[in-house]
Amino acid sequence: MWLWLLAGLAFLLLGAFLYWALIITEGAYLGARTVAWTYDLTARRYDDIKQFNPQDDAWLLAGPLLRALRDVDCPLVLDVATGTGRLPLALLDRPSFRGTVIGLDLSRKMLHQARGKMLAHAGRYALLWRDAQHLPFPDGTFDAVCCLEALEFMPSPGRVLDEMVRVLRPGGVMVITNRINWEGKLMPGKAFTADQLRAMLGEIGMAQVEFRPWQVYYDLIWARRGGVPSRLGYGTREVGEILRCPRCGHAPLEERSGHLGCPACGQTYPFERDVVHMA
Ligand SMILES: C[S@@+](CC[C@H](N)C(=O)[O-])C[C@H]1O[C@@H](n2cnc3c(N)ncnc32)[C@H](O)[C@@H]1O
């Protein structure tokens, strides 16, 4: 009898653990590849599941971002963990946005969904298949760097924040989300209290940190890197000109037919359906 009870309890605990590890935290504690694999599985249904409202994204994301970048001609924006391209699309759909957006993600299938929606904006975006833990760009490349609803899935959110600040230009804008409420509490080390996040951002040189209303389970945080913003962004450059070779660190890369090549170490990075492979 006791044996059956113990077996039942163990079964329940295992079920609860698997639900937490695979459904609630989406594999976040099982490594970056596991997370990307879960998004590859759901990529086609992602937009239907999320039911984003483009008007909300225009009002809460694109509008404020354009205002924050109003003094920069041709801004270059990086969207880390871009998924199906929600932020790039919100920006590219605005006639007043005259820059370029780079969307980076570790799920190739999410990027293919993004590309399908962004074709009308060809030439004004690039997509990159890559882990956000090591961003393949030289220091101070972007006028704005964003990461929405994704930091908590990274092996080390602090490491990704460091990288985001590194590639941000002085005076540049950062937009991130932080998981909150009971879902945030179930993700220790991946989601933070407002005080913890303020302190983390302060330590890596971010100022003017502002928490804005977003969703029941997410705060939206805006911040600026210290320094004076540059008036001319790199939004007119080709993707090869802003990439740094992940293998040897050389920048820029050369655009050849069907791939990007590193003139220093010879490594090549193929283009497949507009997506640069650097994973
Ligand atoms: C909830 S989705 C958010 C997508 C998009 N930012 C949005 O707001 O719709 C999380 C995304 O993070 C990506 N992701 C998770 N871990 C990653 C990593 N280590 N590097 C790059 N992307 C990652 C997933 O592939 C997925 O597309």
The ligand as a Tripos MOL2 file, in Angstrom:
@<TRIPOS>MOLECULE
LIG
   27    29     1     0     0
SMALL
NO_CHARGES

@<TRIPOS>ATOM
      1 C1          8.7990   34.0260  -26.8550 C.3       1 LIG1
      2 S1          9.7880   34.1180  -28.3030 S.3       1 LIG1
      3 C2          9.8880   35.8830  -28.5070 C.3       1 LIG1
      4 C3         10.0630   36.2550  -29.9460 C.3       1 LIG1
      5 C4          9.9260   37.7470  -30.2440 C.3       1 LIG1
      6 N1         10.9480   38.5260  -29.5820 N.3       1 LIG1
      7 C5          8.5370   38.2370  -29.8870 C.2       1 LIG1
      8 O1          8.4110   39.1280  -29.0440 O.co2     1 LIG1
      9 O2          7.5940   37.7140  -30.4700 O.co2     1 LIG1
     10 C6         11.4100   33.7070  -27.7290 C.3       1 LIG1
     11 C7         12.4430   33.6180  -28.8440 C.3       1 LIG1
     12 O3         13.7410   33.5320  -28.2500 O.3       1 LIG1
     13 C8         14.5310   32.7220  -29.0920 C.3       1 LIG1
     14 N2         15.7100   32.2860  -28.3240 N.ar      1 LIG1
     15 C9         15.7100   31.5650  -27.1910 C.ar      1 LIG1
     16 N3         16.9610   31.3510  -26.7770 N.ar      1 LIG1
     17 C10        17.7820   31.9600  -27.6690 C.ar      1 LIG1
     18 C11        19.1920   32.1140  -27.7890 C.ar      1 LIG1
     19 N4         20.0330   31.5860  -26.8830 N.pl3     1 LIG1
     20 N5         19.6800   32.8180  -28.8240 N.ar      1 LIG1
     21 C12        18.8490   33.3670  -29.7530 C.ar      1 LIG1
     22 N6         17.5020   33.2490  -29.6960 N.ar      1 LIG1
     23 C13        16.9720   32.5610  -28.6710 C.ar      1 LIG1
     24 C14        13.5760   31.5990  -29.4650 C.3       1 LIG1
     25 O4         14.0340   30.8570  -30.5750 O.3       1 LIG1
     26 C15        12.3040   32.3870  -29.7310 C.3       1 LIG1
     27 O5         12.1950   32.7770  -31.0810 O.3       1 LIG1
@<TRIPOS>BOND
     1     1     2 1
     2     2     3 1
     3     2    10 1
     4     3     4 1
     5     4     5 1
     6     5     6 1
     7     5     7 1
     8     7     8 2
     9     7     9 1
    10    10    11 1
    11    11    12 1
    12    11    26 1
    13    12    13 1
    14    13    14 1
    15    13    24 1
    16    14    15 ar
    17    14    23 ar
    18    15    16 ar
    19    16    17 ar
    20    17    18 ar
    21    17    23 ar
    22    18    19 1
    23    18    20 ar
    24    20    21 ar
    25    21    22 ar
    26    22    23 ar
    27    24    25 1
    28    24    26 1
    29    26    27 1
@<TRIPOS>SUBSTRUCTURE
     1 LIG1         1 GROUP 0 **** ****
